[in-house]
Amino acid sequence: MQHPEPRRGGGGDGCLVRTSQFSAGLASSDREVEEGQRLRYRVFADEFGACVPGGANGLDRDDLDPFCHHLVVRERRSGTLVGTYRILPADRARRAGGFYAEREFDLRQLRSLRADTVEVGRACVHPDFRHGAVIALLWAALLRYLNACESRYVMGCASVGLGAGHDTAAATCGRLCEEHLGPAPWRVFPYRPFPIRGWSRETAHEPPALIRGYLRLGAFVCGEPAWDEGFNTADLLLLLPLSRLNPRYARWLLRLGEAPGTSLHPRHVRAA
């Protein structure tokens, strides 16, 4: 399937949506992509201690980045890049040698979906701006991006950190698998499983904001977690069929701010 380039908002700067405080859109230059990679390094390596590719230059940069579209959020007053999320459409994944998730999971049962799938990942928010507005704007920009595409599914690896201990991460993942597991025909299997057997509901924590956003939109968990040794996280694969998109939450996101220079027809949002 040919994946069209998403329409950019007015002004040619890639803006998809803006509020009084922030603007969000597609990175329009290598310099902007590098700014996002620098923020990713700050969050993943400096803050969480991950061993990231390209870290010698203070960047989180891997072989998939050149094939991705990069969403970025800026604070309008200062121009500071405060959030980023990368998007890998199916046609670009094919040229890149596969989706990132294929490095952690056996995706053979999703083979029939791959031509209609967009993968998202590497989401992060500047530590001074984790009050919900930035992650919401990333989701709003992603929905506007998807509106310009023919894709029917969104998938991504979402991480549960191990900072509170293995048992807590196992319980958090176990609860997510119990309460939000998707259909058996779409099950995936980790190459390096993160063990969750015997998890206790009492030790489970609230899932990270990214996972909560996925679930609010209508996504489900595709199977048990993989252990990402480099990031020291338990990774779950989440899949969102756009036919399941939560109309109330999607409409709320699409009402955030303005969509500069666009005529938005949210085909994936069902009527109430």
C-alpha positions as CSV (number, residue, x, y, z in Angstrom):
1,M,0.0,0.0,0.0
2,Q,1.3,3.5,-0.9
3,H,1.5,5.6,2.3
4,P,0.8,9.2,1.4
5,E,2.9,12.0,3.0
6,P,0.7,13.6,5.6
7,R,-0.5,17.1,4.7
8,R,1.4,19.8,6.6
9,G,-0.4,22.7,8.1
10,G,-0.1,26.3,6.9
11,G,3.3,28.0,6.7
12,G,5.2,25.0,5.6
13,D,6.6,24.4,9.1
14,G,5.0,21.0,9.6
15,C,2.6,22.2,12.3
16,L,-0.4,20.0,12.8
17,V,-2.0,21.6,15.9
18,R,-1.3,24.5,18.2
19,T,-2.5,25.8,21.5
20,S,-1.8,29.1,23.2
21,Q,1.3,27.5,24.9
22,F,2.5,24.7,22.5
23,S,2.6,23.7,18.8
24,A,2.9,20.2,17.6
25,G,3.8,18.9,14.1
26,L,6.2,17.0,11.9
27,A,9.9,17.8,12.1
28,S,10.7,19.6,8.9
29,S,14.5,19.4,9.0
30,D,17.4,17.2,10.1
31,R,18.2,19.7,12.7
32,E,14.7,19.3,14.2
33,V,15.0,15.6,14.2
34,E,18.4,15.9,16.0
35,E,16.7,18.1,18.6
36,G,14.3,15.3,19.3
37,Q,17.1,12.7,19.5
38,R,18.8,15.0,22.0
39,L,15.7,15.1,24.1
40,R,15.3,11.3,23.9
41,Y,18.9,10.9,25.1
42,R,18.3,13.3,28.0
43,V,15.2,11.3,29.1
44,F,16.2,7.8,28.3
45,A,19.9,7.8,29.1
46,D,20.5,10.7,31.5
47,E,17.3,10.3,33.5
48,F,16.5,6.6,33.3
49,G,20.0,5.2,32.7
50,A,19.3,3.4,29.4
51,C,22.1,2.3,27.1
52,V,21.0,4.1,23.9
53,P,22.4,3.8,20.3
54,G,24.4,6.8,19.3
55,G,24.9,7.9,22.9
56,A,28.5,9.0,22.4
57,N,27.1,12.2,20.7
58,G,24.5,12.9,23.3
59,L,21.8,11.6,20.9
60,D,19.4,8.6,21.0
61,R,19.8,7.8,17.3
62,D,19.2,4.4,15.6
63,D,19.0,2.9,12.2
64,L,15.2,3.4,11.9
65,D,15.3,7.1,12.5
66,P,16.0,8.1,8.9
67,F,12.9,6.1,7.8
68,C,10.5,7.7,10.4
69,H,8.4,10.8,10.5
70,H,9.1,12.6,13.8
71,L,6.4,14.4,15.7
72,V,7.7,17.3,17.9
73,V,6.1,19.6,20.4
74,R,7.5,23.0,21.1
75,E,6.8,25.6,23.8
76,R,5.8,28.6,21.7
77,R,7.2,31.2,24.0
78,S,10.7,29.8,24.3
79,G,10.9,27.6,21.2
80,T,12.1,24.7,23.4
81,L,11.4,21.2,22.1
82,V,9.5,19.6,24.9
83,G,8.1,16.3,23.4
84,T,8.7,13.9,20.6
85,Y,7.3,10.7,19.1
86,R,8.4,8.9,16.0
87,I,6.2,7.3,13.4
88,L,7.1,4.4,11.0
89,P,4.6,3.7,8.2
90,A,4.5,0.3,6.7
91,D,6.1,1.2,3.4
92,R,9.0,2.9,5.2
93,A,9.3,-0.1,7.5
94,R,9.6,-2.4,4.5
95,R,12.5,-0.3,3.2
96,A,14.1,-0.2,6.7
97,G,14.0,-4.0,7.0
98,G,11.0,-4.2,9.4
99,F,9.3,-2.6,12.3
100,Y,11.1,-1.9,15.6
101,A,8.7,-4.3,17.4
102,E,10.0,-7.2,15.3
103,R,13.2,-6.9,17.2
104,E,11.4,-7.8,20.4
105,F,8.5,-9.9,19.4
106,D,7.4,-12.6,17.0
107,L,4.8,-10.8,14.9
108,R,3.9,-13.6,12.6
109,Q,0.3,-13.6,13.7
110,L,0.0,-9.9,12.7
111,R,1.4,-10.5,9.2
112,S,-2.0,-9.9,7.6
113,L,-2.1,-6.4,9.2
114,R,1.3,-5.1,8.4
115,A,0.6,-3.3,5.1
116,D,-2.1,-1.3,6.9
117,T,-0.1,-0.6,10.1
118,V,1.8,2.5,11.4
119,E,4.2,1.9,14.2
120,V,4.9,4.6,16.8
121,G,7.6,4.7,19.4
122,R,10.3,6.5,21.3
123,A,7.8,8.9,23.0
124,C,9.2,11.2,25.6
125,V,8.5,14.5,27.3
126,H,10.8,17.0,28.8
127,P,10.9,16.6,32.6
128,D,9.7,20.2,33.2
129,F,6.6,19.7,31.1
130,R,5.0,16.4,32.4
131,H,1.7,17.9,33.3
132,G,-0.3,16.0,30.7
133,A,-0.6,18.8,28.1
134,V,2.4,17.7,26.0
135,I,1.5,14.0,25.8
136,A,-2.1,15.0,24.9
137,L,-0.8,17.2,22.1
138,L,1.4,14.4,20.8
139,W,-1.7,12.2,20.6
140,A,-3.7,15.0,19.0
141,A,-1.0,15.5,16.3
142,L,-0.8,11.7,15.8
143,L,-4.6,11.5,15.1
144,R,-4.3,14.4,12.6
145,Y,-1.4,12.5,10.9
146,L,-3.5,9.3,10.8
147,N,-6.3,11.3,9.2
148,A,-4.1,11.9,6.2
149,C,-3.2,8.2,5.8
150,E,-4.9,5.0,4.7
151,S,-3.6,3.0,7.7
152,R,-6.1,1.0,9.7
153,Y,-3.9,0.0,12.7
154,V,-1.4,1.7,15.1
155,M,1.0,-0.4,17.1
156,G,3.9,0.4,19.4
157,C,6.1,-1.0,22.1
158,A,5.2,0.7,25.4
159,S,7.5,0.4,28.4
160,V,7.0,-0.3,32.1
161,G,10.1,0.8,34.0
162,L,11.9,-1.4,36.6
163,G,12.7,1.4,39.0
164,A,10.2,0.2,41.5
165,G,11.5,-3.4,41.3
166,H,10.9,-6.5,39.2
167,D,7.8,-7.6,41.2
168,T,6.1,-4.2,40.7
169,A,6.8,-4.2,37.0
170,A,5.6,-7.8,36.7
171,A,2.4,-7.0,38.6
172,T,1.8,-3.9,36.5
173,C,2.3,-5.9,33.2
174,G,0.3,-8.8,34.6
175,R,-2.7,-6.6,35.4
176,L,-2.5,-5.0,32.0
177,C,-2.5,-8.4,30.3
178,E,-5.4,-9.6,32.4
179,E,-7.6,-6.6,31.9
180,H,-6.7,-5.5,28.3
181,L,-5.6,-8.6,26.4
182,G,-6.6,-8.5,22.7
183,P,-7.9,-11.4,20.6
184,A,-5.9,-14.6,20.4
185,P,-5.5,-14.5,16.6
186,W,-3.4,-11.3,17.1
187,R,-1.2,-12.6,19.9
188,V,2.5,-11.8,19.8
189,F,5.4,-13.6,21.6
190,P,8.5,-12.0,23.1
191,Y,11.9,-13.3,22.0
192,R,13.2,-12.5,25.5
193,P,10.3,-12.8,27.9
194,F,10.0,-10.6,31.0
195,P,8.7,-13.1,33.6
196,I,5.4,-12.2,35.2
197,R,4.1,-15.5,36.4
198,G,2.9,-15.3,40.0
199,W,2.3,-11.6,39.9
200,S,0.3,-10.0,42.7
201,R,-2.4,-7.4,42.1
202,E,-1.4,-5.7,45.4
203,T,2.0,-4.7,44.1
204,A,0.8,-3.4,40.7
205,H,1.3,0.3,40.0
206,E,-0.7,2.7,37.7
207,P,0.5,2.2,34.1
208,P,2.7,4.9,32.6
209,A,0.9,7.8,30.9
210,L,1.7,6.6,27.4
211,I,0.0,3.2,28.1
212,R,-3.0,4.9,29.7
213,G,-3.3,7.0,26.5
214,Y,-3.2,4.0,24.3
215,L,-5.9,2.3,26.4
216,R,-8.2,5.3,26.4
217,L,-8.1,5.4,22.7
218,G,-9.1,1.8,22.5
219,A,-5.9,-0.2,22.2
220,F,-5.3,-3.6,23.6
221,V,-2.2,-5.6,24.8
222,C,-1.1,-8.2,22.3
223,G,0.7,-10.5,24.7
224,E,3.2,-10.9,27.6
225,P,6.1,-8.4,27.9
226,A,9.6,-8.6,26.5
227,W,12.6,-7.5,28.5
228,D,14.5,-4.7,26.8
229,E,18.0,-5.0,28.3
230,G,19.3,-1.8,26.9
231,F,16.5,0.3,28.4
232,N,16.0,-2.0,31.4
233,T,12.3,-2.1,30.9
234,A,9.4,-4.5,30.4
235,D,8.0,-3.8,27.0
236,L,4.4,-4.6,26.0
237,L,3.2,-4.4,22.4
238,L,-0.1,-2.5,22.1
239,L,-2.3,-2.5,19.0
240,L,-5.0,0.0,18.2
241,P,-7.4,-0.9,15.4
242,L,-8.7,2.4,14.3
243,S,-12.2,0.8,14.0
244,R,-12.0,0.7,17.8
245,L,-11.0,4.3,18.3
246,N,-12.8,5.7,21.4
247,P,-14.9,8.5,19.8
248,R,-15.3,10.6,22.9
249,Y,-11.5,10.7,23.7
250,A,-10.6,11.1,20.0
251,R,-13.0,14.1,19.6
252,W,-11.5,15.7,22.7
253,L,-8.0,15.3,21.3
254,L,-9.1,16.6,17.9
255,R,-10.6,19.7,19.6
256,L,-7.3,20.6,21.2
257,G,-6.1,23.9,19.8
258,E,-6.1,24.9,16.1
259,A,-5.2,22.8,13.0
260,P,-3.4,25.5,11.0
261,G,-4.3,25.6,7.3
262,T,-6.0,22.2,7.3
263,S,-9.5,20.9,6.6
264,L,-9.9,18.1,9.0
265,H,-12.2,15.2,8.3
266,P,-11.6,12.7,11.1
267,R,-12.7,9.6,9.2
268,H,-11.8,7.3,12.0
269,V,-13.9,9.0,14.6
270,R,-17.4,7.4,14.9
271,A,-20.4,9.5,15.6
272,A,-21.6,9.5,19.2
